[in-house]
Amino acid sequence: MSPHDITRAFEAALCDFTGAKYAVTTTSCTMALTLALAWHWGEDGAQTLVLPKHTYIGVPSAVKNAGHRVAFGDEQWERCYPIVTREGYVWDCAWVLQSGMFFPRSMMCLSFHWTKPLGIGQGGCILHDNPRADAWLRRARFDGRTEGVAPADDEILYPNWHAYLAPETAATGLIRLQARALRTDHVARWSDYPDISKQRAFK
């Protein structure tokens, strides 16, 4: 079994559990959001995306690092919330992992941090159902490379990120997911976070 096979096995288990057609693992939820939002450039390029002003600081950073503009609203969310783009919805689901959670025609970004439901230390994931996006995201998270192809034999097609989940982390995630060893003791909500619209980086 190759390292990529281990990662794919974890991704397949995530699909079975959540109901998503595809799961693309990454190094963090912030990277999952960045990649999903980069895919959502669409034909017209950058967009102004509205976020709750009370959320994790990495979310507006992901928006800006994906090339979009940030605006803030007053949504008082609980558990998760959508980022609305011209092409559809990208969900910040950092605190959620449950059976059958996937919404069709969306991208749902998960966190596997120690404090989150799966709690394997690091990692994130994009749950989705778009075959074109799946091919793009898999290369974009892996330095633009094709899994299983030697660097000397590969062709890099577009700018990319170094965000491939380590196979040993994927193996731990697979074991915990199969055992259903998930934390369910915290329900995230808007009031857990400060008003980040006041931060200098996003004014």
Secondary structure as UniProt FT lines:
FT   HELIX           3..18
FT   STRAND          22..26
FT   HELIX           29..39
FT   TURN            40..41
FT   TURN            43..44
FT   STRAND          48..52
FT   HELIX           58..65
FT   TURN            66..67
FT   STRAND          69..73
FT   STRAND          81..85
FT   TURN            86..87
FT   STRAND          88..92
FT   TURN            94..95
FT   TURN            99..100
FT   TURN            104..105
FT   STRAND          106..111
FT   TURN            114..115
FT   STRAND          124..128
FT   HELIX           131..140
FT   TURN            143..144
FT   TURN            147..148
FT   HELIX           151..153
FT   HELIX           167..178
FT   TURN            179..180
FT   HELIX           190..192
FT   HELIX           196..198
FT   HELIX           200..202
//
